[in-house]
Amino acid sequence: MSEPVIRAENLAVAFDGRTIFKDVTFEVRRGEIFVILGGSGCGKSTLLKALIGLVPLSAGHAFLLGEDLGALDDTARRALLRRIGVMWQSGALFGSMTLAENVELPLEEHTDLPRTAREALARAKLGMVGLGDAALRLPAEISGGMAKRAGIARAMALDPPLLFLDEPSAGLDPITSAGLDKLIREIAQETGTTFVVVTHELQSILAIGDRCIMLDKTAQGMIAEGDPKRLREESEHPTVRAFFRREAA
């Protein structure tokens, strides 16, 4: 078996003496769609931010693409982070820039490509997410679902082997959400990109997740790991069962 793309060892995060989670250990395999799930306030997005170095760890080690992010100097750290892509919950697009300019920005910052090549690559990435005809629109002129797709296109600009998506289905209607799930699946299959997706949307979890971990606010950490469909059918943990079967706790 190949080296995991992500290896998390006994991760813990605390703010002002309050533990968000502790003893979180898991691996993400190359090419899979790995879901971090759980109820509101359990630390899902905090875990994502900790994995990419935006939130300091109180304990443990996070290895990305074989490297301990916390042990790297600034130069090596920047080089590693250029090999990952992130889509934040809102899409986080720059409002004064067209979609093409938003996608082109990482290419301008991190490559020596001429402008014509950057523009062509940006339009190609937008085409991959179904926005080829919207390249010259501003973020204010598109829907929430389109903004999420544009955010994914920008995250893919440098062809990273690892993509993090924070709540991609949040705020979307069921049809738009299903279309985004289908897009994520297609990109994973066509490119071999590894996805780490933070979400609490049950339909999306079951539609895209190869494996998952579940965090719990009360437990302050992981309470389940595995194939989400198997967890739905087989887990005997009351909180896991309640989540996957939409039952009141």
C-alpha positions, 0 to 999 in steps of 0.5 A: 500500500502506498504512503498515505496522502495525509497521516494525522497522529493524535491531533489536538486543538484547544483555545483558551484552555477549552479543548475542541478535539483531542486524540484524533488519528486517521489516514487519507489514502491517495485518490479517495474522497475522505469526509470529515463529518459531525454535528455543528460545533464539533470541530470539523472546520477547525480540523481542516484548518489544523491540517493545513497549518492555519490553526496551531496544534496543541498536540500531535503531528499532521503529515501532508504528502509525506511531510510533517507540516509543523516541522518545516521551515518557511520555505519548505512549508510554502512549497508544500502548501503550493501542492494543496488546494482549498475551497472555503465555504463561501467560495471566497472569491475576490469580488472585483475580479472576474471568475477567470481572474480569480482562477488565474491568481494562483498561477500569477503568484506561483508560476512564471507562465506568460499571461496567455498561458495563465488565461488559457489554463484558467479558462480550462479549469473553469471548463472542468467545473462547467463554467466555461461560459461564465469566465468574464462574470464577476462573483456578484453576477453568479449563483451560490452554486456557481461560486462554489464551482469557481472556488473549486476551479481556483483550488485546482489551478496549480494541479494539486494532488490534494484538495480540501473543501470546506462545507461545499454544499452549505446553503445550496438547494438539493438539486444544486448540491447533487450537481456539485456532488457529481462534479466532485466525484467526476474530478476525483475519477478523472484526475486521481485527485484526493479530496478531503471534504468537511460537511454535515450534509448527509446526502452529500456524505453518502453520495461522495464519501469513500471513507469518513471520520465523525467528530463529536462535540461531547466526546471532544474527538472522533467517535467513528471511522469507515465507509459512511454507508457501512456506518449507517447500516452497522454502527451501534454507537447511538450518536452515529446511528442518530446522525446517519438515520436522522433520528433525534438524540 
